[in-house]
Amino acid sequence: MEVKIGIQNIGREIVLESAQDADAVAKVVGESITKGTELRLTDEKGRLIIIPANVLGYVEIGAQEARRVGFGAL
C-alpha cells in the first residue's frame, strides 16, 4: 500500500510502498505522534525510513488493493 508523508516546511513528500496493512501503519503513526518519538516505517524493499515526530505535517495512507494476477480482459 502506498504511504505519503508530508514534512513541515518541505515542498516534497516522502512516498513509500509498505507491506503493512492500513491499520498497522495508522497505529505506528498514532503512537509516534502521541509519544513524540520518531516515526519508523519499513518499505517493501526492506529500507527503514525514520522521521522525527515533531516535523510531521501529514501522513496519507492509501487504500489496500488486491494485486491482479494473470491476463484478463477488462
For each residue, the residues with C-beta under 8 A, 3 or more apart:
1: 17 18 20 21 22 25 61 62 63 64 65
2: 15 16 17 18 62
3: 15 16 17 18 25 41 59 60 61 62
4: 13 14 15 58 59 60 62
5: 13 14 15 16 39 49 51 56 58 59 60
6: 10 13 56 57 58 59 60
7: 10 13 14 51 55 56 57
8: 55 56 57
9: 55
10: 6 7 13 57
11:
12:
13: 4 5 6 7 10
14: 4 5 7 49 51
15: 2 3 4 5
16: 2 3 5 41 43 44 47 49
17: 1 2 3 43 44
18: 1 2 3 25 41 42 43 44
19: 42 43 44
20: 1 24 25 28 41 42
21: 1 24 25 64
22: 1 25 26 61 62 63 64
23: 26 27
24: 20 21 27 28
25: 1 3 18 20 21 22 28 29 41 59 61
26: 22 23 29 30 61
27: 23 24 30 31
28: 20 24 25 31 32 39 40 41
29: 25 26 32 33 39 56 59 61
30: 26 27 33 34
31: 27 28 34 35 37
32: 28 29 35 36 37 38 39 40 53 56
33: 29 30 36 53 56
34: 30 31
35: 31 32 53
36: 32 33 53 54
37: 31 32 53
38: 32 50 51 52 53
39: 5 28 29 32 49 50 51 52 53 56 59
40: 28 32 48 49 50
41: 3 16 18 20 25 28 48 49
42: 18 19 20 46 47 48 49
43: 16 17 18 19 46 47 49
44: 16 17 18 19
45:
46: 42 43
47: 16 42 43
48: 40 41 42
49: 5 14 16 39 40 41 42 43
50: 38 39 40
51: 5 7 14 38 39 55 56
52: 38 39 55 56
53: 32 33 35 36 37 38 39 56
54: 36
55: 7 8 9 51 52
56: 5 6 7 8 29 32 33 39 51 52 53 59
57: 6 7 8 10
58: 4 5 6
59: 3 4 5 6 25 29 39 56
60: 3 4 5 6
61: 1 3 22 25 26 29
62: 1 2 3 4 22
63: 1 22
64: 1 21 22
65: 1
66:
67:
68: 72
69:
70:
71:
72: 68
73:
74:
